[in-house]
Amino acid sequence: MKTATIYETKTKLSSLIKLVEQSNERILITKHGHRVAERGPVSRKSRLLVDPLLAGIQINYDPVKPTEDEWLPAS
């Protein structure tokens, strides 16, 4: 894991982000030798997986079927 000071992070942010993108490595940010933050690559979830909260939803009607009542035009 690469370590960078706050000053180094501020002045070289673009190159540090490029390092994270290319090497998938996390960066530890320090202030006066103490750990203050850790930055790393974003984990991406598959867009093809169904969210568990939405998996139980059931639609018991045809959502594209025309309604019996007509919509009145706005006045």
C-alpha positions in Angstrom: 0.0 0.0 0.0 1.4 3.4 -1.0 1.6 6.1 1.7 1.2 9.8 0.9 1.0 12.9 3.1 -1.8 15.4 2.8 0.4 17.8 1.0 1.6 15.2 -1.5 -2.0 14.1 -2.0 -3.1 17.7 -2.7 -0.3 18.4 -5.1 -0.2 15.1 -6.9 -3.9 14.0 -6.8 -4.1 13.3 -10.5 -1.1 11.0 -10.6 -2.3 9.2 -7.4 -5.7 8.6 -9.0 -3.9 7.3 -12.1 -1.9 4.9 -9.9 -5.0 3.6 -8.2 -6.7 3.0 -11.6 -3.7 1.2 -13.1 -2.5 -0.9 -10.2 -5.7 -1.3 -8.2 -3.6 -0.3 -5.2 -4.9 1.5 -2.1 -3.3 4.8 -0.9 -2.9 5.6 2.8 -3.0 9.4 3.5 -1.2 10.6 6.6 -1.0 13.9 8.5 2.1 14.4 10.7 2.8 10.7 10.5 -0.7 9.6 11.6 -3.2 7.8 9.4 -6.1 10.0 8.5 -7.7 8.5 5.4 -7.4 5.6 2.9 -8.4 5.8 -0.7 -8.7 3.0 -3.2 -10.4 1.7 -6.3 -14.2 1.6 -6.4 -15.8 -1.8 -6.4 -18.2 -2.2 -9.2 -21.3 -4.4 -8.8 -22.7 -6.3 -11.7 -25.6 -4.6 -13.2 -27.2 -7.9 -14.2 -27.8 -9.1 -10.6 -31.2 -8.4 -9.1 -31.2 -6.4 -5.9 -32.4 -8.6 -3.0 -34.9 -5.9 -1.9 -36.5 -5.8 -5.4 -36.5 -9.6 -5.9 -39.7 -10.1 -3.9 -41.8 -7.6 -5.8 -44.6 -9.1 -7.8 -46.8 -7.3 -10.3 -50.2 -8.9 -10.5 -51.6 -6.9 -13.4 -50.5 -5.9 -16.9 -48.8 -2.5 -16.5 -49.1 -1.6 -20.2 -52.8 -2.5 -20.5 -54.9 0.7 -21.3 -56.9 2.0 -18.4 -60.7 2.0 -18.4 -61.0 5.7 -17.7 -59.7 8.3 -20.0 -57.4 11.0 -18.7 -58.9 14.5 -18.9 -56.8 17.1 -20.6 -55.3 19.8 -18.4 -57.3 23.0 -18.3 
